[in-house]
Amino acid sequence: MNHLTYRGFTSRIDFDERDSILVGRVLGLPETVRISFHGAAVADLVADFHKAIDFYLQECAESGREPIKPASGKLMLRIPPEVHGAALAAAQAAGASLNQWAAKALAEAAHASRHVGV
């Protein structure tokens, strides 16, 4: 297990050799918002992760501010024109819009990276 997901938030899990505990950090948030958690056992880690997310969301609700979500669903990329052209051609060949094709390619790459520890 390298990742946990809860209420739309994804975390990375590592082992802290010095303290012999599992530690996690929520990914995709700005440096000003840091959510971390830990546990000596997997069940403790999961419970602390859920508690940390619930606390963050409750704190936002009580203060009247909108929680910062890890992603909005909008992505702006700057890529070389030849890559853009090749992606457009691949999307058309697949019978999809460039947005649909890119979303599928990114989802597949993100899924694959979870299985190799990236």
N, C-alpha and C positions, 0 to 999 in steps of 0.2 A: 504494500500500500504506500503510494507516494503522495496521493491527493485525497482530500475529503471535500465534499460539496454539501452545502446546507443553505436553504433559502436564497439561492442564487449567488452565493459566495463560494469561491473555490480556494482551497489552501494547499500549501506544500508542507509535507511532513519530513522531518529529518530526525536522526538519532543524535543526541548530545552525549558523546562518550564520557565527557568529564563528569556529568551529573547522572549518567545512566538513565535518561528519560527521553521520551519522544517529545519533540517540539514542533509546533506548527505556526505558520504565518499566512494570513489571508493575502492572496495575490490580486494584482490589478488595481490596487488603490494607490493614491498619491502618497508620497512620503509623510505628509502631514497627518494622515490617517493610518495608524498602525494597529492592526488587530493580531494579537498572538495568543497562544495557548499552549498547554503542555499536559502530560500525563505519564505516569509510570507504566501503565498498561493501556492497551488499545481502547478499552471501554472508558477509561478515565480521560483519555485524549479526546475521544468523540464527544463525551459529555461536556468537557471544558470548551471545546470548539462551539458546540451548540449554545452554551451559556454565554460565551463571548459575543457571538453574533446577536443573540437575543438581547443582551445588555446594550450593545451598540444601537440596535434598532429602537429599543425602548428609550434610550438616552436621546436619540434624535427626535422621537415623537414628543417627549416631554419638553424639549427645548424648542420645538416648533420648526426644526430645520429638516430639510430633505436629506435622507441618507445618501451618501456617495456610493453609487453602484459601480462595480468593477468595469462595466462596459455599457455603452449606450445603444449599441447596435449599428452605429455609423462608423465607417472606417475610411479614412482618406489615405491613399498610398501614392507615393511618387516612385515610379519605376521607369526603367529605360524604355524608349518608344518601341524598340524591337520586342521587348517582353510584352508590352501592352498589345502590340499587333498580334503576336503569337497567341496570347490568351484570348483575344477577341475571335481569332480564327478557330481556336479550339472550342470556344463556347458555341459559335455558330455551327460547327460540325456536330456538336452534341445536341443541337436543337434547343439551346438554352440562351438566356440573356447572359451578358458578361457578369452581372451581379449574381445570378443564380449559380453560374459555373464557378465563380470565385468563392462564393459562400461554401459550396460543396468541397472545393479543393482545400480551403482553409480548415473546414471541419475535419476532413480526412487527415490532414497534416497534424492538427492539434490532437486528434485521437491517437495517432501513431506516436506522437512525442510522449504521451502519457505512459506508453508501454516500454519506452527506452530510457525513462528517467530524466527527460529534459525538462 
